[in-house]
C-alpha cells in the first residue's frame, strides 16, 4: 500500500482511461481485481465525483468480497478523507489499525485525518465567533437606534 501522499497524485488521463476501458469491457462480468484497480485509480483522482465513484465501487467490493476487506479499508479511508467525510475516513482507518496496528500507511493517514479535523474545527470556531460578533454588533446598533 502506498503512503497517503501517493493518493494525492492522480494517474494520467491515459492511465485512468486504460483501467476504465477494462472495467467497462468486462461489463456485468467484471472481476473483483478489475473493479478494485479501477476504484483505486478513481480514489487517486483530483476530481471529487471520480473519488466518490471510487468510494462507491470499493464499498461494493467491501460488502461482497470479505477476502478483500482489509485491502479496501485503507482506500475507503483515503477516499472518504479526500471528499471530506472525515468521520468515515477515521472509522475505516481505525478498523484497519485494529487488524494491523503497526501499519505505517494507516498510521500516517490517521495523523492526516486528525490534523484536518483539528484544522477544520479551528476554522469552524472562528466562523462561529465571527457570526456571534456580527450578531452582537447588529443588536447593539438596533438598540442604539431605538434609544
N, CA, C and O atoms as a GROMACS GRO file, in nm:
protein
  588
    1UNK      N    1   0.084  -0.119   0.000
    1UNK     CA    2   0.000   0.000   0.000
    1UNK      C    3   0.088   0.125   0.000
    1UNK      O    4   0.191   0.128   0.068
    2UNK      N    5   0.049   0.227  -0.075
    2UNK     CA    6   0.129   0.350  -0.078
    2UNK      C    7   0.106   0.434   0.046
    2UNK      O    8   0.008   0.416   0.118
    3UNK      N    9   0.198   0.526   0.069
    3UNK     CA   10   0.176   0.624   0.175
    3UNK      C   11   0.065   0.717   0.127
    3UNK      O   12   0.035   0.721   0.008
    4UNK      N   13   0.005   0.790   0.217
    4UNK     CA   14  -0.110   0.872   0.185
    4UNK      C   15  -0.080   0.977   0.077
    4UNK      O   16  -0.170   1.016   0.004
    5UNK      N   17   0.047   1.023   0.066
    5UNK     CA   18   0.079   1.123  -0.036
    5UNK      C   19   0.051   1.071  -0.176
    5UNK      O   20   0.006   1.147  -0.262
    6UNK      N   21   0.078   0.942  -0.200
    6UNK     CA   22   0.058   0.887  -0.333
    6UNK      C   23  -0.088   0.898  -0.376
    6UNK      O   24  -0.117   0.912  -0.495
    7UNK      N   25  -0.178   0.890  -0.282
    7UNK     CA   26  -0.321   0.900  -0.314
    7UNK      C   27  -0.356   1.040  -0.365
    7UNK      O   28  -0.459   1.059  -0.431
    8UNK      N   29  -0.271   1.138  -0.335
    8UNK     CA   30  -0.293   1.274  -0.383
    8UNK      C   31  -0.236   1.296  -0.523
    8UNK      O   32  -0.254   1.403  -0.581
    9UNK      N   33  -0.168   1.195  -0.576
    9UNK     CA   34  -0.109   1.206  -0.709
    9UNK      C   35  -0.195   1.127  -0.807
    9UNK      O   36  -0.189   1.004  -0.811
   10UNK      N   37  -0.276   1.198  -0.887
   10UNK     CA   38  -0.365   1.127  -0.978
   10UNK      C   39  -0.288   1.057  -1.090
   10UNK      O   40  -0.177   1.096  -1.126
   11UNK      N   41  -0.350   0.954  -1.143
   11UNK     CA   42  -0.296   0.889  -1.261
   11UNK      C   43  -0.312   0.985  -1.378
   11UNK      O   44  -0.392   1.078  -1.373
   12UNK      N   45  -0.235   0.962  -1.482
   12UNK     CA   46  -0.254   1.043  -1.602
   12UNK      C   47  -0.388   1.005  -1.665
   12UNK      O   48  -0.438   0.896  -1.639
   13UNK      N   49  -0.446   1.092  -1.746
   13UNK     CA   50  -0.572   1.057  -1.813
   13UNK      C   51  -0.559   0.927  -1.894
   13UNK      O   52  -0.654   0.849  -1.900
   14UNK      N   53  -0.445   0.905  -1.956
   14UNK     CA   54  -0.425   0.783  -2.034
   14UNK      C   55  -0.426   0.659  -1.944
   14UNK      O   56  -0.487   0.558  -1.978
   15UNK      N   57  -0.359   0.668  -1.829
   15UNK     CA   58  -0.357   0.555  -1.735
   15UNK      C   59  -0.497   0.525  -1.683
   15UNK      O   60  -0.540   0.410  -1.678
   16UNK      N   61  -0.568   0.630  -1.645
   16UNK     CA   62  -0.706   0.613  -1.596
   16UNK      C   63  -0.794   0.554  -1.706
   16UNK      O   64  -0.878   0.468  -1.678
   17UNK      N   65  -0.775   0.599  -1.827
   17UNK     CA   66  -0.857   0.550  -1.938
   17UNK      C   67  -0.836   0.401  -1.964
   17UNK      O   68  -0.931   0.330  -1.998
   18UNK      N   69  -0.713   0.353  -1.949
   18UNK     CA   70  -0.685   0.210  -1.966
   18UNK      C   71  -0.766   0.128  -1.866
   18UNK      O   72  -0.828   0.028  -1.902
   19UNK      N   73  -0.766   0.172  -1.740
   19UNK     CA   74  -0.838   0.099  -1.635
   19UNK      C   75  -0.990   0.112  -1.654
   19UNK      O   76  -1.064   0.016  -1.631
   20UNK      N   77  -1.035   0.229  -1.696
   20UNK     CA   78  -1.179   0.250  -1.722
   20UNK      C   79  -1.226   0.159  -1.836
   20UNK      O   80  -1.331   0.095  -1.826
   21UNK      N   81  -1.149   0.153  -1.944
   21UNK     CA   82  -1.186   0.069  -2.059
   21UNK      C   83  -1.195  -0.078  -2.019
   21UNK      O   84  -1.288  -0.148  -2.059
   22UNK      N   85  -1.099  -0.124  -1.940
   22UNK     CA   86  -1.101  -0.264  -1.895
   22UNK      C   87  -1.225  -0.290  -1.810
   22UNK      O   88  -1.291  -0.393  -1.826
   23UNK      N   89  -1.254  -0.198  -1.719
   23UNK     CA   90  -1.371  -0.211  -1.632
   23UNK      C   91  -1.500  -0.217  -1.716
   23UNK      O   92  -1.584  -0.303  -1.694
   24UNK      N   93  -1.513  -0.127  -1.810
   24UNK     CA   94  -1.634  -0.123  -1.895
   24UNK      C   95  -1.641  -0.243  -1.987
   24UNK      O   96  -1.750  -0.295  -2.013
   25UNK      N   97  -1.528  -0.289  -2.037
   25UNK     CA   98  -1.522  -0.404  -2.127
   25UNK      C   99  -1.575  -0.530  -2.058
   25UNK      O  100  -1.644  -0.611  -2.120
   26UNK      N  101  -1.542  -0.546  -1.930
   26UNK     CA  102  -1.585  -0.665  -1.858
   26UNK      C  103  -1.734  -0.659  -1.821
   26UNK      O  104  -1.795  -0.763  -1.793
   27UNK      N  105  -1.791  -0.541  -1.822
   27UNK     CA  106  -1.934  -0.525  -1.802
   27UNK      C  107  -1.987  -0.592  -1.677
   27UNK      O  108  -1.930  -0.580  -1.569
   28UNK      N  109  -2.097  -0.665  -1.693
   28UNK     CA  110  -2.160  -0.730  -1.577
   28UNK      C  111  -2.077  -0.845  -1.522
   28UNK      O  112  -2.106  -0.895  -1.414
   29UNK      N  113  -1.974  -0.888  -1.596
   29UNK     CA  114  -1.888  -0.998  -1.550
   29UNK      C  115  -1.752  -0.945  -1.502
   29UNK      O  116  -1.652  -1.018  -1.503
   30UNK      N  117  -1.749  -0.820  -1.460
   30UNK     CA  118  -1.625  -0.759  -1.415
   30UNK      C  119  -1.567  -0.838  -1.297
   30UNK      O  120  -1.639  -0.877  -1.205
   31UNK      N  121  -1.436  -0.861  -1.303
   31UNK     CA  122  -1.371  -0.932  -1.193
   31UNK      C  123  -1.350  -0.836  -1.077
   31UNK      O  124  -1.346  -0.714  -1.096
   32UNK      N  125  -1.335  -0.892  -0.959
   32UNK     CA  126  -1.311  -0.810  -0.840
   32UNK      C  127  -1.180  -0.733  -0.858
   32UNK      O  128  -1.172  -0.617  -0.818
   33UNK      N  129  -1.078  -0.796  -0.916
   33UNK     CA  130  -0.949  -0.729  -0.934
   33UNK      C  131  -0.961  -0.610  -1.029
   33UNK      O  132  -0.905  -0.504  -1.002
   34UNK      N  133  -1.033  -0.626  -1.140
   34UNK     CA  134  -1.051  -0.516  -1.234
   34UNK      C  135  -1.128  -0.402  -1.169
   34UNK      O  136  -1.093  -0.285  -1.185
   35UNK      N  137  -1.233  -0.437  -1.095
   35UNK     CA  138  -1.313  -0.336  -1.026
   35UNK      C  139  -1.228  -0.264  -0.922
   35UNK      O  140  -1.237  -0.142  -0.908
   36UNK      N  141  -1.146  -0.338  -0.848
   36UNK     CA  142  -1.059  -0.279  -0.748
   36UNK      C  143  -0.958  -0.184  -0.814
   36UNK      O  144  -0.939  -0.072  -0.767
   37UNK      N  145  -0.895  -0.229  -0.921
   37UNK     CA  146  -0.797  -0.145  -0.990
   37UNK      C  147  -0.859  -0.014  -1.038
   37UNK      O  148  -0.799   0.092  -1.024
   38UNK      N  149  -0.978  -0.022  -1.093
   38UNK     CA  150  -1.046   0.098  -1.140
   38UNK      C  151  -1.084   0.189  -1.023
   38UNK      O  152  -1.065   0.310  -1.029
   39UNK      N  153  -1.137   0.130  -0.917
   39UNK     CA  154  -1.173   0.208  -0.797
   39UNK      C  155  -1.049   0.276  -0.740
   39UNK      O  156  -1.054   0.393  -0.702
   40UNK      N  157  -0.938   0.204  -0.734
   40UNK     CA  158  -0.812   0.259  -0.684
   40UNK      C  159  -0.770   0.380  -0.767
   40UNK      O  160  -0.725   0.481  -0.712
   41UNK      N  161  -0.784   0.369  -0.898
   41UNK     CA  162  -0.746   0.482  -0.985
   41UNK      C  163  -0.837   0.602  -0.962
   41UNK      O  164  -0.792   0.716  -0.967
   42UNK      N  165  -0.965   0.577  -0.938
   42UNK     CA  166  -1.060   0.686  -0.912
   42UNK      C  167  -1.031   0.754  -0.778
   42UNK      O  168  -1.043   0.876  -0.767
   43UNK      N  169  -0.994   0.677  -0.679
   43UNK     CA  170  -0.961   0.731  -0.546
   43UNK      C  171  -0.845   0.830  -0.558
   43UNK      O  172  -0.839   0.928  -0.485
   44UNK      N  173  -0.754   0.804  -0.649
   44UNK     CA  174  -0.636   0.890  -0.666
   44UNK      C  175  -0.668   1.018  -0.744
   44UNK      O  176  -0.584   1.107  -0.751
   45UNK      N  177  -0.786   1.027  -0.800
   45UNK     CA  178  -0.823   1.141  -0.883
   45UNK      C  179  -0.831   1.270  -0.803
   45UNK      O  180  -0.851   1.268  -0.681
   46UNK      N  181  -0.816   1.382  -0.873
   46UNK     CA  182  -0.837   1.514  -0.812
   46UNK      C  183  -0.982   1.556  -0.829
   46UNK      O  184  -1.025   1.657  -0.773
   47UNK      N  185  -1.058   1.480  -0.907
   47UNK     CA  186  -1.198   1.510  -0.935
   47UNK      C  187  -1.286   1.450  -0.826
   47UNK      O  188  -1.287   1.328  -0.805
   48UNK      N  189  -1.362   1.536  -0.757
   48UNK     CA  190  -1.447   1.494  -0.645
   48UNK      C  191  -1.544   1.382  -0.686
   48UNK      O  192  -1.560   1.284  -0.613
   49UNK      N  193  -1.607   1.396  -0.801
   49UNK     CA  194  -1.705   1.295  -0.847
   49UNK      C  195  -1.638   1.160  -0.872
   49UNK      O  196  -1.693   1.055  -0.839
   50UNK      N  197  -1.517   1.163  -0.929
   50UNK     CA  198  -1.446   1.038  -0.953
   50UNK      C  199  -1.407   0.971  -0.822
   50UNK      O  200  -1.416   0.849  -0.809
   51UNK      N  201  -1.365   1.049  -0.724
   51UNK     CA  202  -1.331   0.993  -0.593
   51UNK      C  203  -1.456   0.930  -0.532
   51UNK      O  204  -1.450   0.820  -0.476
   52UNK      N  205  -1.570   0.999  -0.542
   52UNK     CA  206  -1.696   0.943  -0.491
   52UNK      C  207  -1.730   0.811  -0.559
   52UNK      O  208  -1.773   0.716  -0.494
   53UNK      N  209  -1.710   0.805  -0.692
   53UNK     CA  210  -1.736   0.680  -0.765
   53UNK      C  211  -1.642   0.570  -0.717
   53UNK      O  212  -1.683   0.455  -0.702
   54UNK      N  213  -1.516   0.605  -0.693
   54UNK     CA  214  -1.420   0.508  -0.641
   54UNK      C  215  -1.461   0.454  -0.504
   54UNK      O  216  -1.451   0.335  -0.477
   55UNK      N  217  -1.509   0.544  -0.418
   55UNK     CA  218  -1.558   0.503  -0.285
   55UNK      C  219  -1.676   0.409  -0.301
   55UNK      O  220  -1.686   0.309  -0.231
   56UNK      N  221  -1.767   0.440  -0.393
   56UNK     CA  222  -1.883   0.355  -0.416
   56UNK      C  223  -1.841   0.214  -0.460
   56UNK      O  224  -1.890   0.114  -0.408
   57UNK      N  225  -1.749   0.208  -0.557
   57UNK     CA  226  -1.703   0.077  -0.607
   57UNK      C  227  -1.630  -0.001  -0.497
   57UNK      O  228  -1.650  -0.122  -0.484
   58UNK      N  229  -1.547   0.067  -0.420
   58UNK     CA  230  -1.477  -0.001  -0.310
   58UNK      C  231  -1.575  -0.050  -0.204
   58UNK      O  232  -1.555  -0.156  -0.145
   59UNK      N  233  -1.681   0.027  -0.181
   59UNK     CA  234  -1.783  -0.015  -0.084
   59UNK      C  235  -1.852  -0.142  -0.132
   59UNK      O  236  -1.880  -0.232  -0.052
   60UNK      N  237  -1.878  -0.150  -0.261
   60UNK     CA  238  -1.938  -0.273  -0.317
   60UNK      C  239  -1.845  -0.392  -0.298
   60UNK      O  240  -1.889  -0.500  -0.258
   61UNK      N  241  -1.716  -0.372  -0.326
   61UNK     CA  242  -1.619  -0.481  -0.308
   61UNK      C  243  -1.613  -0.520  -0.160
   61UNK      O  244  -1.612  -0.638  -0.127
   62UNK      N  245  -1.608  -0.421  -0.073
   62UNK     CA  246  -1.601  -0.446   0.071
   62UNK      C  247  -1.718  -0.532   0.118
   62UNK      O  248  -1.701  -0.624   0.198
   63UNK      N  249  -1.836  -0.501   0.068
   63UNK     CA  250  -1.955  -0.575   0.110
   63UNK      C  251  -1.964  -0.714   0.047
   63UNK      O  252  -2.010  -0.808   0.112
   64UNK      N  253  -1.920  -0.729  -0.078
   64UNK     CA  254  -1.941  -0.855  -0.149
   64UNK      C  255  -1.822  -0.951  -0.145
   64UNK      O  256  -1.838  -1.068  -0.177
   65UNK      N  257  -1.705  -0.904  -0.108
   65UNK     CA  258  -1.585  -0.988  -0.111
   65UNK      C  259  -1.510  -0.978   0.022
   65UNK      O  260  -1.414  -0.902   0.034
   66UNK      N  261  -1.552  -1.056   0.120
   66UNK     CA  262  -1.488  -1.049   0.252
   66UNK      C  263  -1.336  -1.067   0.249
   66UNK      O  264  -1.265  -1.010   0.332
   67UNK      N  265  -1.287  -1.144   0.153
   67UNK     CA  266  -1.143  -1.167   0.145
   67UNK      C  267  -1.066  -1.042   0.101
   67UNK      O  268  -0.943  -1.038   0.114
   68UNK      N  269  -1.135  -0.942   0.052
   68UNK     CA  270  -1.070  -0.817   0.007
   68UNK      C  271  -1.094  -0.700   0.103
   68UNK      O  272  -1.055  -0.587   0.074
   69UNK      N  273  -1.159  -0.727   0.215
   69UNK     CA  274  -1.197  -0.617   0.305
   69UNK      C  275  -1.078  -0.539   0.358
   69UNK      O  276  -1.080  -0.416   0.356
   70UNK      N  277  -0.976  -0.608   0.405
   70UNK     CA  278  -0.861  -0.536   0.460
   70UNK      C  279  -0.800  -0.445   0.356
   70UNK      O  280  -0.763  -0.331   0.385
   71UNK      N  281  -0.788  -0.495   0.235
   71UNK     CA  282  -0.731  -0.417   0.125
   71UNK      C  283  -0.817  -0.294   0.095
   71UNK      O  284  -0.764  -0.187   0.063
   72UNK      N  285  -0.948  -0.308   0.106
   72UNK     CA  286  -1.040  -0.197   0.078
   72UNK      C  287  -1.038  -0.092   0.189
   72UNK      O  288  -1.057   0.026   0.161
   73UNK      N  289  -1.015  -0.132   0.312
   73UNK     CA  290  -1.024  -0.039   0.425
   73UNK      C  291  -0.939   0.086   0.406
   73UNK      O  292  -0.986   0.198   0.426
   74UNK      N  293  -0.814   0.067   0.368
   74UNK     CA  294  -0.723   0.181   0.352
   74UNK      C  295  -0.772   0.276   0.244
   74UNK      O  296  -0.775   0.397   0.264
   75UNK      N  297  -0.810   0.221   0.130
   75UNK     CA  298  -0.852   0.306   0.019
   75UNK      C  299  -0.988   0.370   0.045
   75UNK      O  300  -1.013   0.482   0.000
   76UNK      N  301  -1.075   0.301   0.116
   76UNK     CA  302  -1.201   0.365   0.158
   76UNK      C  303  -1.171   0.482   0.252
   76UNK      O  304  -1.232   0.588   0.242
   77UNK      N  305  -1.076   0.462   0.342
   77UNK     CA  306  -1.038   0.571   0.433
   77UNK      C  307  -0.982   0.690   0.355
   77UNK      O  308  -1.018   0.804   0.382
   78UNK      N  309  -0.896   0.663   0.259
   78UNK     CA  310  -0.839   0.772   0.178
   78UNK      C  311  -0.948   0.841   0.097
   78UNK      O  312  -0.953   0.964   0.092
   79UNK      N  313  -1.035   0.763   0.034
   79UNK     CA  314  -1.142   0.823  -0.045
   79UNK      C  315  -1.230   0.914   0.038
   79UNK      O  316  -1.260   1.026  -0.002
   80UNK      N  317  -1.272   0.866   0.153
   80UNK     CA  318  -1.356   0.948   0.241
   80UNK      C  319  -1.280   1.072   0.289
   80UNK      O  320  -1.338   1.180   0.301
   81UNK      N  321  -1.152   1.056   0.316
   81UNK     CA  322  -1.069   1.170   0.357
   81UNK      C  323  -1.068   1.276   0.246
   81UNK      O  324  -1.085   1.394   0.273
   82UNK      N  325  -1.048   1.232   0.123
   82UNK     CA  326  -1.038   1.326   0.011
   82UNK      C  327  -1.168   1.399  -0.018
   82UNK      O  328  -1.166   1.514  -0.063
   83UNK      N  329  -1.282   1.334   0.007
   83UNK     CA  330  -1.410   1.403  -0.020
   83UNK      C  331  -1.465   1.472   0.105
   83UNK      O  332  -1.574   1.527   0.103
   84UNK      N  333  -1.388   1.467   0.214
   84UNK     CA  334  -1.425   1.542   0.333
   84UNK      C  335  -1.514   1.470   0.432
   84UNK      O  336  -1.563   1.531   0.527
   85UNK      N  337  -1.535   1.341   0.413
   85UNK     CA  338  -1.612   1.260   0.509
   85UNK      C  339  -1.515   1.209   0.615
   85UNK      O  340  -1.480   1.091   0.617
   86UNK      N  341  -1.473   1.299   0.702
   86UNK     CA  342  -1.365   1.265   0.795
   86UNK      C  343  -1.405   1.161   0.898
   86UNK      O  344  -1.321   1.083   0.941
   87UNK      N  345  -1.531   1.159   0.939
   87UNK     CA  346  -1.572   1.057   1.037
   87UNK      C  347  -1.566   0.918   0.974
   87UNK      O  348  -1.525   0.822   1.039
   88UNK      N  349  -1.608   0.906   0.848
   88UNK     CA  350  -1.600   0.776   0.780
   88UNK      C  351  -1.454   0.739   0.754
   88UNK      O  352  -1.415   0.623   0.767
   89UNK      N  353  -1.373   0.838   0.717
   89UNK     CA  354  -1.231   0.812   0.694
   89UNK      C  355  -1.167   0.756   0.821
   89UNK      O  356  -1.092   0.658   0.817
   90UNK      N  357  -1.198   0.819   0.932
   90UNK     CA  358  -1.142   0.775   1.061
   90UNK      C  359  -1.193   0.636   1.098
   90UNK      O  360  -1.117   0.553   1.148
   91UNK      N  361  -1.322   0.611   1.072
   91UNK     CA  362  -1.381   0.480   1.104
   91UNK      C  363  -1.312   0.368   1.025
   91UNK      O  364  -1.274   0.267   1.084
   92UNK      N  365  -1.296   0.385   0.893
   92UNK     CA  366  -1.232   0.282   0.812
   92UNK      C  367  -1.084   0.267   0.849
   92UNK      O  368  -1.032   0.155   0.856
   93UNK      N  369  -1.018   0.378   0.874
   93UNK     CA  370  -0.876   0.372   0.910
   93UNK      C  371  -0.858   0.302   1.044
   93UNK      O  372  -0.768   0.219   1.060
   94UNK      N  373  -0.943   0.334   1.141
   94UNK     CA  374  -0.934   0.268   1.272
   94UNK      C  375  -0.961   0.118   1.262
   94UNK      O  376  -0.900   0.039   1.333
   95UNK      N  377  -1.053   0.081   1.174
   95UNK     CA  378  -1.081  -0.062   1.154
   95UNK      C  379  -0.956  -0.133   1.100
   95UNK      O  380  -0.924  -0.243   1.145
   96UNK      N  381  -0.888  -0.071   1.006
   96UNK     CA  382  -0.765  -0.130   0.955
   96UNK      C  383  -0.660  -0.140   1.066
   96UNK      O  384  -0.592  -0.241   1.079
   97UNK      N  385  -0.648  -0.034   1.147
   97UNK     CA  386  -0.550  -0.036   1.255
   97UNK      C  387  -0.580  -0.140   1.362
   97UNK      O  388  -0.489  -0.185   1.432
   98UNK      N  389  -0.706  -0.179   1.376
   98UNK     CA  390  -0.741  -0.288   1.470
   98UNK      C  391  -0.673  -0.417   1.426
   98UNK      O  392  -0.624  -0.494   1.509
   99UNK      N  393  -0.669  -0.439   1.294
   99UNK     CA  394  -0.610  -0.561   1.238
   99UNK      C  395  -0.458  -0.548   1.221
   99UNK      O  396  -0.384  -0.646   1.235
  100UNK      N  397  -0.413  -0.427   1.191
  100UNK     CA  398  -0.271  -0.403   1.163
  100UNK      C  399  -0.225  -0.277   1.237
  100UNK      O  400  -0.207  -0.172   1.175
  101UNK      N  401  -0.205  -0.286   1.368
  101UNK     CA  402  -0.174  -0.167   1.449
  101UNK      C  403  -0.042  -0.098   1.412
  101UNK      O  404  -0.022   0.018   1.450
  102UNK      N  405   0.046  -0.164   1.343
  102UNK     CA  406   0.174  -0.103   1.305
  102UNK      C  407   0.178  -0.065   1.157
  102UNK      O  408   0.285  -0.035   1.103
  103UNK      N  409   0.064  -0.065   1.092
  103UNK     CA  410   0.057  -0.032   0.951
  103UNK      C  411   0.095   0.116   0.932
  103UNK      O  412   0.019   0.205   0.970
  104UNK      N  413   0.212   0.140   0.872
  104UNK     CA  414   0.264   0.277   0.858
  104UNK      C  415   0.173   0.366   0.774
  104UNK      O  416   0.156   0.484   0.805
  105UNK      N  417   0.113   0.309   0.667
  105UNK     CA  418   0.025   0.389   0.584
  105UNK      C  419  -0.098   0.434   0.662
  105UNK      O  420  -0.139   0.550   0.653
  106UNK      N  421  -0.155   0.344   0.739
  106UNK     CA  422  -0.275   0.376   0.817
  106UNK      C  423  -0.240   0.473   0.930
  106UNK      O  424  -0.319   0.562   0.962
  107UNK      N  425  -0.123   0.456   0.991
  107UNK     CA  426  -0.081   0.550   1.096
  107UNK      C  427  -0.061   0.690   1.038
  107UNK      O  428  -0.102   0.789   1.098
  108UNK      N  429   0.002   0.697   0.920
  108UNK     CA  430   0.022   0.825   0.852
  108UNK      C  431  -0.112   0.889   0.818
  108UNK      O  432  -0.133   1.008   0.841
  109UNK      N  433  -0.202   0.810   0.762
  109UNK     CA  434  -0.334   0.863   0.727
  109UNK      C  435  -0.410   0.907   0.852
  109UNK      O  436  -0.479   1.009   0.849
  110UNK      N  437  -0.398   0.833   0.960
  110UNK     CA  438  -0.464   0.871   1.085
  110UNK      C  439  -0.418   1.008   1.133
  110UNK      O  440  -0.498   1.088   1.180
  111UNK      N  441  -0.287   1.033   1.121
  111UNK     CA  442  -0.234   1.165   1.158
  111UNK      C  443  -0.291   1.274   1.068
  111UNK      O  444  -0.328   1.382   1.115
  112UNK      N  445  -0.299   1.246   0.939
  112UNK     CA  446  -0.354   1.344   0.844
  112UNK      C  447  -0.501   1.374   0.875
  112UNK      O  448  -0.544   1.489   0.871
  113UNK      N  449  -0.576   1.270   0.906
  113UNK     CA  450  -0.719   1.288   0.939
  113UNK      C  451  -0.732   1.375   1.063
  113UNK      O  452  -0.809   1.470   1.065
  114UNK      N  453  -0.655   1.342   1.167
  114UNK     CA  454  -0.662   1.418   1.292
  114UNK      C  455  -0.623   1.565   1.270
  114UNK      O  456  -0.686   1.654   1.327
  115UNK      N  457  -0.521   1.588   1.188
  115UNK     CA  458  -0.479   1.727   1.160
  115UNK      C  459  -0.590   1.802   1.088
  115UNK      O  460  -0.616   1.918   1.118
  116UNK      N  461  -0.654   1.736   0.992
  116UNK     CA  462  -0.760   1.803   0.915
  116UNK      C  463  -0.881   1.830   1.004
  116UNK      O  464  -0.943   1.936   0.994
  117UNK      N  465  -0.915   1.736   1.091
  117UNK     CA  466  -1.027   1.757   1.184
  117UNK      C  467  -0.996   1.876   1.275
  117UNK      O  468  -1.082   1.961   1.298
  118UNK      N  469  -0.874   1.881   1.325
  118UNK     CA  470  -0.834   1.991   1.413
  118UNK      C  471  -0.837   2.124   1.339
  118UNK      O  472  -0.888   2.223   1.392
  119UNK      N  473  -0.783   2.125   1.218
  119UNK     CA  474  -0.780   2.248   1.138
  119UNK      C  475  -0.921   2.295   1.105
  119UNK      O  476  -0.952   2.414   1.117
  120UNK      N  477  -1.008   2.202   1.063
  120UNK     CA  478  -1.145   2.240   1.030
  120UNK      C  479  -1.223   2.282   1.153
  120UNK      O  480  -1.310   2.369   1.146
  121UNK      N  481  -1.192   2.221   1.267
  121UNK     CA  482  -1.257   2.261   1.391
  121UNK      C  483  -1.220   2.403   1.430
  121UNK      O  484  -1.304   2.480   1.476
  122UNK      N  485  -1.094   2.438   1.412
  122UNK     CA  486  -1.047   2.573   1.441
  122UNK      C  487  -1.113   2.674   1.348
  122UNK      O  488  -1.156   2.781   1.392
  123UNK      N  489  -1.121   2.641   1.220
  123UNK     CA  490  -1.187   2.730   1.123
  123UNK      C  491  -1.334   2.745   1.158
  123UNK      O  492  -1.389   2.855   1.152
  124UNK      N  493  -1.398   2.635   1.196
  124UNK     CA  494  -1.540   2.639   1.234
  124UNK      C  495  -1.562   2.729   1.354
  124UNK      O  496  -1.659   2.805   1.359
  125UNK      N  497  -1.474   2.719   1.452
  125UNK     CA  498  -1.487   2.805   1.571
  125UNK      C  499  -1.468   2.952   1.535
  125UNK      O  500  -1.537   3.038   1.589
  126UNK      N  501  -1.375   2.980   1.444
  126UNK     CA  502  -1.352   3.118   1.402
  126UNK      C  503  -1.474   3.173   1.330
  126UNK      O  504  -1.511   3.289   1.349
  127UNK      N  505  -1.538   3.091   1.247
  127UNK     CA  506  -1.659   3.134   1.176
  127UNK      C  507  -1.771   3.161   1.275
  127UNK      O  508  -1.839   3.264   1.267
  128UNK      N  509  -1.791   3.070   1.368
  128UNK     CA  510  -1.896   3.088   1.470
  128UNK      C  511  -1.868   3.214   1.551
  128UNK      O  512  -1.960   3.292   1.578
  129UNK      N  513  -1.744   3.235   1.589
  129UNK     CA  514  -1.708   3.355   1.664
  129UNK      C  515  -1.737   3.481   1.585
  129UNK      O  516  -1.786   3.579   1.641
  130UNK      N  517  -1.709   3.480   1.456
  130UNK     CA  518  -1.737   3.595   1.370
  130UNK      C  519  -1.886   3.622   1.358
  130UNK      O  520  -1.929   3.737   1.361
  131UNK      N  521  -1.965   3.515   1.346
  131UNK     CA  522  -2.111   3.530   1.336
  131UNK      C  523  -2.167   3.587   1.466
  131UNK      O  524  -2.252   3.675   1.463
  132UNK      N  525  -2.119   3.538   1.578
  132UNK     CA  526  -2.166   3.587   1.708
  132UNK      C  527  -2.130   3.735   1.724
  132UNK      O  528  -2.212   3.815   1.769
  133UNK      N  529  -2.009   3.771   1.687
  133UNK     CA  530  -1.966   3.911   1.695
  133UNK      C  531  -2.052   4.000   1.606
  133UNK      O  532  -2.094   4.108   1.647
  134UNK      N  533  -2.077   3.955   1.485
  134UNK     CA  534  -2.161   4.031   1.391
  134UNK      C  535  -2.302   4.046   1.447
  134UNK      O  536  -2.360   4.155   1.442
  135UNK      N  537  -2.357   3.939   1.501
  135UNK     CA  538  -2.491   3.943   1.560
  135UNK      C  539  -2.497   4.042   1.676
  135UNK      O  540  -2.593   4.117   1.690
  136UNK      N  541  -2.394   4.040   1.758
  136UNK     CA  542  -2.390   4.133   1.872
  136UNK      C  543  -2.382   4.277   1.824
  136UNK      O  544  -2.445   4.366   1.881
  137UNK      N  545  -2.304   4.300   1.718
  137UNK     CA  546  -2.292   4.437   1.664
  137UNK      C  547  -2.426   4.485   1.608
  137UNK      O  548  -2.463   4.601   1.627
  138UNK      N  549  -2.497   4.398   1.539
  138UNK     CA  550  -2.628   4.433   1.483
  138UNK      C  551  -2.727   4.464   1.594
  138UNK      O  552  -2.801   4.563   1.587
  139UNK      N  553  -2.730   4.381   1.696
  139UNK     CA  554  -2.822   4.403   1.809
  139UNK      C  555  -2.787   4.535   1.879
  139UNK      O  556  -2.877   4.611   1.915
  140UNK      N  557  -2.659   4.563   1.898
  140UNK     CA  558  -2.617   4.688   1.961
  140UNK      C  559  -2.662   4.808   1.877
  140UNK      O  560  -2.711   4.906   1.931
  141UNK      N  561  -2.644   4.798   1.745
  141UNK     CA  562  -2.685   4.908   1.656
  141UNK      C  563  -2.836   4.930   1.662
  141UNK      O  564  -2.881   5.044   1.665
  142UNK      N  565  -2.914   4.823   1.664
  142UNK     CA  566  -3.060   4.833   1.673
  142UNK      C  567  -3.100   4.896   1.805
  142UNK      O  568  -3.190   4.981   1.809
  143UNK      N  569  -3.036   4.855   1.912
  143UNK     CA  570  -3.069   4.907   2.046
  143UNK      C  571  -3.036   5.056   2.054
  143UNK      O  572  -3.112   5.133   2.114
  144UNK      N  573  -2.926   5.097   1.994
  144UNK     CA  574  -2.886   5.239   1.997
  144UNK      C  575  -2.986   5.324   1.917
  144UNK      O  576  -3.018   5.436   1.956
  145UNK      N  577  -3.035   5.271   1.807
  145UNK     CA  578  -3.133   5.342   1.725
  145UNK      C  579  -3.263   5.362   1.799
  145UNK      O  580  -3.327   5.467   1.788
  146UNK      N  581  -3.302   5.262   1.874
  146UNK     CA  582  -3.428   5.269   1.948
  146UNK      C  583  -3.420   5.374   2.059
  146UNK      O  584  -3.520   5.438   2.092
  147UNK      N  585  -3.302   5.390   2.114
  147UNK     CA  586  -3.286   5.484   2.227
  147UNK      C  587  -3.265   5.620   2.174
  147UNK      O  588  -3.250   5.715   2.250
   0.00000   0.00000   0.00000
